Amino acid sequence: MPTLSDRLHPKRFPGMSGRMAALVGYILGKRWSKPRIAELVITSDGWLLARNRRHIGFDTIIGTVADLDRNWSNLLRAANLTREERQEAGERYREAVRSCRKRQSERN
């Protein structure tokens, strides 16, 4: 039976950008891209920045959090997940994105 990682793997979605593949890998804890995202942070104005593995700072602009939310939802729809898979995907997403939202709010 395919796992959530199997169902969301970038190879199943030929139109998926490398950036989205890196984000999905980060959310699921997989090594699907080089460079690999090590950490995300949300700026006060809603931009999502990434710190790549082996980098010191958040030097990659990903886009807005709203864009990520929309793209994640579109991916889950396209993957045609079961209810259980969708629930697991939602939990992983909330954990990954909440953690960077929490760190941002701690700075304020």
C-alpha positions as CSV (number, residue, x, y, z in Angstrom):
1,M,0.0,0.0,0.0
2,P,1.4,3.4,-0.9
3,T,2.5,5.8,1.8
4,L,1.7,9.4,2.0
5,S,5.2,10.1,0.8
6,D,4.6,7.8,-2.2
7,R,1.4,9.6,-3.0
8,L,2.9,13.1,-2.8
9,H,6.2,12.3,-4.4
10,P,7.3,14.9,-7.0
11,K,7.8,12.1,-9.6
12,R,4.0,11.7,-9.6
13,F,3.5,15.3,-10.6
14,P,5.7,16.2,-13.6
15,G,4.6,19.9,-13.5
16,M,5.7,20.3,-9.8
17,S,8.4,22.9,-9.5
18,G,11.7,22.2,-7.7
19,R,10.7,24.7,-5.1
20,M,7.4,22.9,-4.4
21,A,9.2,19.6,-4.3
22,A,11.6,21.0,-1.7
23,L,8.7,22.3,0.4
24,V,6.8,19.0,0.2
25,G,10.0,17.1,1.1
26,Y,10.5,19.5,4.1
27,I,6.9,19.0,5.3
28,L,7.2,15.2,5.0
29,G,10.7,15.0,6.3
30,K,12.1,13.6,3.0
31,R,15.3,14.3,1.1
32,W,13.8,15.1,-2.4
33,S,15.8,18.1,-3.4
34,K,19.2,19.7,-3.4
35,P,19.6,22.0,-1.7
36,R,17.4,20.6,1.0
37,I,15.3,22.9,3.1
38,A,16.4,22.8,6.8
39,E,14.1,25.4,8.2
40,L,11.3,27.9,7.3
41,V,10.5,31.3,8.7
42,I,7.6,33.6,8.1
43,T,8.3,37.3,7.9
44,S,6.1,39.9,9.6
45,D,4.5,40.7,6.2
46,G,3.7,37.1,5.3
47,W,6.7,36.0,3.2
48,L,8.1,32.6,3.6
49,L,11.9,32.3,3.7
50,A,13.9,29.1,3.8
51,R,17.3,28.2,5.3
52,N,18.8,25.5,3.2
53,R,20.8,22.7,4.7
54,R,24.4,23.8,5.4
55,H,23.5,27.5,5.0
56,I,23.8,29.9,7.8
57,G,20.9,32.3,7.1
58,F,17.4,32.3,5.6
59,D,18.6,33.2,2.1
60,T,15.9,31.7,-0.1
61,I,12.6,33.5,-0.7
62,I,10.0,30.9,-1.2
63,G,6.9,33.2,-1.7
64,T,4.0,34.1,0.5
65,V,2.4,31.8,3.0
66,A,-0.9,32.3,1.2
67,D,0.8,30.9,-1.9
68,L,2.1,27.9,0.0
69,D,-1.3,27.3,1.6
70,R,-3.0,27.3,-1.8
71,N,-0.4,25.2,-3.5
72,W,-0.5,22.6,-0.7
73,S,-4.3,22.4,-1.0
74,N,-4.1,22.0,-4.8
75,L,-1.5,19.2,-4.4
76,L,-3.7,17.3,-2.0
77,R,-6.6,17.5,-4.3
78,A,-4.5,16.4,-7.3
79,A,-3.1,13.5,-5.3
80,N,-6.6,12.1,-4.7
81,L,-5.8,11.1,-1.2
82,T,-8.0,9.0,1.1
83,R,-9.5,10.7,4.1
84,E,-6.8,9.2,6.4
85,E,-4.0,10.3,4.1
86,R,-5.5,13.8,3.8
87,Q,-5.7,14.0,7.6
88,E,-2.1,12.9,8.0
89,A,-1.0,15.4,5.3
90,G,-2.9,18.2,7.1
91,E,-1.2,17.3,10.4
92,R,2.2,17.3,8.9
93,Y,1.6,20.6,7.2
94,R,0.2,22.3,10.3
95,E,3.2,21.1,12.3
96,A,5.8,22.2,9.8
97,V,4.2,25.6,9.1
98,R,3.0,26.2,12.6
99,S,6.5,25.7,13.9
100,C,7.8,28.6,11.7
101,R,4.7,30.7,12.5
102,K,5.3,30.1,16.2
103,R,9.0,31.2,16.0
104,Q,7.9,34.3,14.1
105,S,5.4,35.2,16.8
106,E,8.0,34.6,19.5
107,R,10.1,37.4,17.9
108,N,7.4,40.0,18.2
